[in-house]
Amino acid sequence: MYRLAILLLLLAASGCSDEPAAPAASIPHTPEFTAGSGVAFDPLINHNATFDIDKVKRITGNWEVELEAKGGLDIAVRSFIYEPGSFTGWHRHPGPVFIQVLEGTVTFYEADDPDCNPIVVPAGQSYLDLGEHAHIGRNEGTVRAKDLVVLFAPPGTPFPTGFRTDAPAPPPGQCPFEN
């Protein structure tokens, strides 16, 4: 019960920002990261829970939210620390991932973007990765960055290994840092 309460508290806190959100990753489109990347997870924020629900709906005044998950869902909350120059490695997720950058700036790239356009997300802003496409997160700045992530997956997804799958890098020359 204690883990569930912390998970729900972190889930609610991850969306608390007055700043505009970065664009969703999938409009144009975890345990550990690639060896030597320098990204580490914060062991204090590393929890998961299974919810045996099909639908949650809440209406408050003019605001409405609805979440449907046929057969339930697993939710994980994790936090990652990006030292300057570090990166996650190319990967994908089994479901959507809500990312709130807490410190510094994290730059995301989508593997299916032929121009490898950066999606720059500074502290206080967020990024929605629908999990459909391979992507990479990079700290291209000179100060440490940190994020808080809420990952959704089918029930029974092994934690933490099933919440992230490594993916191949785009073809050479597509992204300037992959030359």
Rosetta blueprint (number, residue, H / E / L):
1 M L
2 Y H
3 R H
4 L H
5 A H
6 I H
7 L H
8 L H
9 L H
10 L H
11 L H
12 A H
13 A H
14 S L
15 G L
16 C L
17 S L
18 D L
19 E L
20 P L
21 A L
22 A L
23 P L
24 A L
25 A L
26 S L
27 I L
28 P L
29 H L
30 T L
31 P L
32 E L
33 F L
34 T L
35 A L
36 G L
37 S L
38 G E
39 V E
40 A E
41 F E
42 D E
43 P E
44 L E
45 I E
46 N E
47 H E
48 N E
49 A E
50 T E
51 F E
52 D L
53 I L
54 D L
55 K E
56 V E
57 K E
58 R E
59 I E
60 T E
61 G L
62 N L
63 W E
64 E E
65 V E
66 E E
67 L E
68 E E
69 A L
70 K L
71 G L
72 G L
73 L E
74 D E
75 I E
76 A E
77 V E
78 R E
79 S E
80 F E
81 I E
82 Y E
83 E L
84 P L
85 G L
86 S L
87 F E
88 T L
89 G L
90 W L
91 H E
92 R E
93 H L
94 P L
95 G L
96 P L
97 V E
98 F E
99 I E
100 Q E
101 V E
102 L E
103 E E
104 G L
105 T E
106 V E
107 T E
108 F E
109 Y E
110 E E
111 A L
112 D L
113 D L
114 P L
115 D L
116 C L
117 N L
118 P L
119 I E
120 V E
121 V E
122 P E
123 A L
124 G L
125 Q L
126 S E
127 Y E
128 L E
129 D E
130 L L
131 G L
132 E L
133 H L
134 A L
135 H E
136 I E
137 G E
138 R E
139 N L
140 E L
141 G L
142 T L
143 V L
144 R L
145 A E
146 K E
147 D E
148 L E
149 V E
150 V E
151 L E
152 F E
153 A E
154 P L
155 P L
156 G L
157 T L
158 P L
159 F L
160 P L
161 T H
162 G H
163 F H
164 R L
165 T E
166 D E
167 A L
168 P L
169 A L
170 P L
171 P L
172 P L
173 G L
174 Q L
175 C L
176 P H
177 F H
178 E H
179 N L
